[in-house]
């Protein structure tokens, strides 16, 4: 319980720093934010309206505390261009991003962890060298290169999958999977390569320990030796890699959604930056940064689950 309480308390100053940085995004941009948002064709009345809407005519501390108060009430602000609440715009786009992130990491974990375990068990064999070579190749290629290659091969040439777009699960499982298959594979290959290499190196280190050799000498079955003894003791670095992968996905999904024209948070981020819609940018950055903090918190808590010594 003390470990959990300490981890939760450690999140508070991190979130406070995140809030300050996100708030200052609007004010750190060179020039008058109202003029930047309004653009070259904005009249003086338009600029004054933007300044009034964003509260830029107030003192900076008053702006900050007012903004924080609105955030605590669930109000992320209003888009300058669409007039819609930022929270509503994010909720409209969050489903594709969550599905892509969840399925991408699931794809990577399901394939990478077993591959890494077998590669470590058969270290030095052709299987180990093949896994290592594929991992290096996959991790060296950018997401958009893999994505465009999959689109050309499986969509343009073979016609097995749609080129772009997204279908909700409510529209049917088959259309849902067909639209997400290529985005998930293109992003998952990179994280699968990273996770497979980490699993292999960690398992190799654990398999060299004395207690593993003792268990093997006692005739313990291969499955029990690998899963119950070796993998459990190698879990902390693997969980760390998975946590980092999930956090990286939140930013990497921008490229995936752009390649496959998926209307998710990534596309909304790009559109907001091009339009200089600062309230939307602030809202997305705040939500993403908070998700980073929560993921790191969950990862820290899992450390204590896999290795009880960490709790003490």
N, C-alpha and C positions, 0 to 999 in steps of 0.2 A: 504493500500500500504506500509506503514511503517513497519507493522508487517511482510509482505512478504519479504521486503528488509532485515530486520534484520535476518529472518530465513535463507535467501540465503547467507548472509554474514557470518553467523555462520558456514556454511558448509565448507568454505574455509580452516580455520585452521584445522578442523577435517580431511579433505582430505590430507592436508599437512603432518599431523602426520601419517596417514595411509600410505602415499607414503614412508616416512622414514622407518617405521617398515617393510614394504614389501621389500624394497631395502636391509635392513639389514638381511633379512632371509638367504641370501646366505652367509653372512659373520659371522653370529653368530654361525653357525654350527661349532663344534670343528674340528680342523684340516684344511688342505688345501682343499678348495672347489673343485679344479680341480682334486685332488687325490681321493676325495670322489666320485665325479661323474664318474671318469674313472674306479674306482674299482680296485681290486687286480691284474687283468690281463692286465691293461693298461701299455703301454710302456712310456718311457720318452717323446717320440715324441707325443704320444696321449695326455698326460697330458699338454704338452706345447700348443698343438692345442686347447684343451679345454680352457686353460687359455687365449689364444689369442682370441678365439671366444667370451668368456664372458667379455673380457676387464679387466681381473683380474691383468694384469701387469701394469695398470695405477694407479695413486694415487686415494685414496678413494673418495675425493670430486669430482674429475674429473669423476670418474665412476658414481657417483650419478647424477650429472647434465647432463651427457650424457644420462643416463637412463631416467631421467625425460623428456628430450627433445624428446627422441624416443617415450615415452608414449604419450606426447601431440600431436604427429603426428600419433597416432594410432598404433604404432609399439610396441607390447608387447614382442618382442624378438623372438628367434628361438629355437626350441627344439634341445637339444643336441643329442638325439637319433634318431629322425625321420627326422631332418633337415627341418621340416615344420614350417612356422610362427605360433607362439603361438595363435595369434588372429584367424587364420584360423582353428586351431584345436578346439578352444573354440566354434567357430561358427558352426562347424560340429556337436558338441555335445549339443548345447544349446537348441534345439527344445524339446527333451524329458524332460529335466529338467524344462523348462518353463511350458510345458503342465501339468506335474505332480504337480508342485507347485500351478499353477492357479486352476486346478480342485480339488486338495486337499483342498485348502482354501475355494473354492466355496462350496464344499460338507460340510465342517465344519460349515460355516456360515449359509447356507440354513437350516440345521437341528438344529444347536446348539442354535441360537438366538430364534426361536420360542419355543423350548423346555425350555430354560431358562425363557422366559416370562411366559409361562403357569405354570411352576414350582413355580415361585414367586407368581403368582396370586392364585394358589392353595396350598400355603405354609402349610405344616403340613399334607397334604393328602397322600394317597398311591402313587399318581402320582409323587409328589414332592420327596418322599423317594425313589421311583424307579429310577428317573432321577439322584438323588444324588448318589445312589449306583452304577449305571452303569457308571457314570462319574468317580468315584473313581477307579473302576475296570479298565476302559479303560486307564486312565492316569497312572496307576501303571504298566501296561504291556509295555515292550520295543517294539519298532517298529518291530524288526526282529521276535519276538515271535508271534505277531499278523500276520505278513506276512507269516511266515512258516505255521501257523495254517490255514490261508485262502488258501494257496497253497495246503495243504494236503486235506482240505475239498472240495474246489470248483474246483480244477484242477486235482489232483491225483485221488480222489475218484469219483467225479461227472463228471469231464471232461467238465465243463461249460466254463472255461476260460483257456487260454494258461498258461503254467507254467512260462515262461519267455519271454523276448524280447519286441520289440517296433515296432509299425506300424504307419507311418505318416498318417496324416489326408488325404493326397493326395491318399493314398492307399485304401480309403474307410472309411466311418464313422463307420461301424460295426466292422471291424478288429481293428480300432483305439480305440474304446471304450472297446472292449474285452481285449486288451492288457493292458489298463490303469486302468481298473475297480479295480482289486485287489490292485495294488500299491496305488491308490488314497484312497481306503477304509482303508487300513492298516495304512497309515499316517494320514488320516482324522479323524479316531476315537480318536486319542490322542488329537488333537487340538479341536475337537468337544467337548470332555469332559472338557477341560480347558475353552473354550469359554462359554459353557453352565453354568458352575459353576460361572463364572464371571458375566454373564448376570443375573443369578438368584439372586446373592447377591446384585448387583447394583440395580436391579429392586425392590428388597425387601426394600432397603433403600429409594428409591424414592417413592414407594407406601405408605410409612409411613409419608410422608410430609403432611403438613396442606392443601396445595392447591389441592392435590389429593383427600383428604377427602372432601373438599369443592366441587370439581367437581363431585365427586360421589354422594354427597347429592343433587346436582342440577339435578340429573337424566341423566348425560352424559352417552352415550352408552359405553359398555365395550370396544369395538374395538377402539373407538375414545380416550377413557381414556388411554388405554394401549399404543397405537401407537403414538398418536399425543402429549400427555402430558408426560406420564411416560418414554417411550422409548427414546424420544428426549432428555430429561434431563439426562438420564442414558447413553447417547451415548458416552461420552468422555472416560470413563474407558473401554467400549466395543471396541471402535476404537483402544485404546491403546493395548488391548489384541490381536486384529486382526493384528495390525502392528507388534507386537512382534512375533506372530505366523508365519507371512510371513517371517520375518527375520530368525526365527528358522528353517523354512522349507528349507532355502538355505543350511544349514549345515546338517539337518536331512535327506535330500534327498540322501545323500551319502549312508546311510544304506539301504534305500528303493531300490535304483538302484543296490546295491550289491546283495540284496536278490532276486530280480527279473531279474537280468542280463540285465539291461537296459543301453544302451550305451549313457549315459548322462554325465553331468559335474562331478557328483559324482564318477562315474567309472573312468573317466579321472584323477580325483584327486588321487584316490587310486593307479592307475597304475603309475602315475608320482612320487608319494612318494616312491613306491617300486623300481622304476628305478633311483631315485634320480635325476630326471630331473628338476633341480632348475628353469630354465626359465619358464617352464610350471606351476610349483607350484606358482611362483611369479605372473604370469599372472592371474591364477585362484583366488588366494587370493586377488589380487588387484581388480578384477572385482566383487568378492563377497563382499568385504568390501565397495566398492563404492555403490553396490546395497543396503547394510545395511544403509548407510548414506542417500541415496535417499528415502528409505522407511521411515526412521525416519523423514525426511523433510516433506514428504507427510502427515505423521501422525500429525505432528505439525500444518500443514496448515489446516487439517481437524478439529483440536481442535477449531480454530477460526471460522470455518463454523458452528459447532454445538453449540458453546457457544461464542457469540459475545463479552462477557466480557473479554475473553482471549486476544483479539486483542488490548485491551486498557490497 
